[in-house]
Amino acid sequence: MKAGEAKERLEVAVTGTVAAQKIEAGGDAGEKATPTVADMAAVQTLIENWPPMSRKAAEQTLDKYGPPNEAIASRLIWYNNGPWKRTICYRDEVLHNFPAPHTDVIEQFIDYQVPIEKFGELAA
């Protein structure tokens, strides 16, 4: 690697590290939630032709969390709903192989702090 390339890579790494520290210090770590909610009439129109399993999951999630923050033809997305960082309800079933092959239409996310000593195991 040439000296100029090494310097540029170091500058990028330092810039990223400083930006991350500013975000964490400000309490704004993670993705930004969409502050708006989708129009329920539009959401109902979107899901009315979804497959039965997806439509039922969407309806149950709407009942529990209210209107999603984002709604497009293929998915509904809620941010910071209940204990979840994000909930996505998909129109199309997604193959999932654990603990046995099956399909899912709901995906939910949490923030989870992994001890640094476990990172190698997770990255492998």
Backbone hydrogen bonds, N-H to C=O, Kabsch-Sander energy under -0.5 kcal/mol:
donor,donor_aa,acceptor,acceptor_aa,energy
6,A,2,K,-2.4
7,K,3,A,-2.3
8,E,4,G,-2.2
9,R,5,E,-2.6
10,L,6,A,-2.2
11,E,7,K,-2.4
12,V,8,E,-2.3
13,A,9,R,-2.4
14,V,10,L,-2.6
15,T,11,E,-2.6
16,G,12,V,-2.4
17,T,13,A,-2.2
18,V,14,V,-2.7
19,A,15,T,-2.3
20,A,16,G,-2.2
21,Q,17,T,-2.2
22,K,18,V,-2.2
23,I,19,A,-2.2
24,E,20,A,-2.5
25,A,21,Q,-2.5
26,G,22,K,-1.8
27,G,24,E,-1.1
28,D,23,I,-2.0
33,A,31,E,-0.5
38,A,68,P,-3.4
43,V,39,D,-2.2
44,Q,40,M,-2.7
45,T,41,A,-1.9
46,L,42,A,-2.2
47,I,43,V,-2.4
48,E,44,Q,-1.2
49,N,46,L,-0.6
50,W,47,I,-1.7
55,R,51,P,-2.8
56,K,52,P,-2.6
57,A,53,M,-2.1
58,A,54,S,-2.6
59,E,55,R,-2.7
60,Q,56,K,-2.5
61,T,57,A,-2.3
62,L,58,A,-2.8
63,D,59,E,-2.3
64,K,60,Q,-1.8
65,Y,61,T,-3.0
66,G,62,L,-2.2
69,N,77,I,-1.8
70,E,77,I,-2.1
72,I,75,R,-2.7
75,R,72,I,-1.1
76,L,89,C,-2.1
77,I,70,E,-2.8
78,W,87,T,-2.6
80,N,85,K,-2.3
81,N,84,W,-0.6
82,G,80,N,-0.6
84,W,81,N,-2.1
85,K,109,F,-2.9
86,R,109,F,-0.9
87,T,78,W,-2.3
88,I,107,E,-3.0
89,C,76,L,-2.5
90,Y,88,I,-0.6
90,Y,105,V,-3.4
91,R,74,S,-2.5
94,V,104,D,-3.0
96,H,102,H,-3.4
102,H,96,H,-2.6
104,D,94,V,-2.3
107,E,88,I,-2.5
109,F,86,R,-2.4
112,Y,110,I,-0.5
114,V,112,Y,-0.6
118,K,115,P,-2.2
119,F,116,I,-1.2
122,L,118,K,-1.8
123,A,119,F,-2.7
124,A,120,G,-1.2
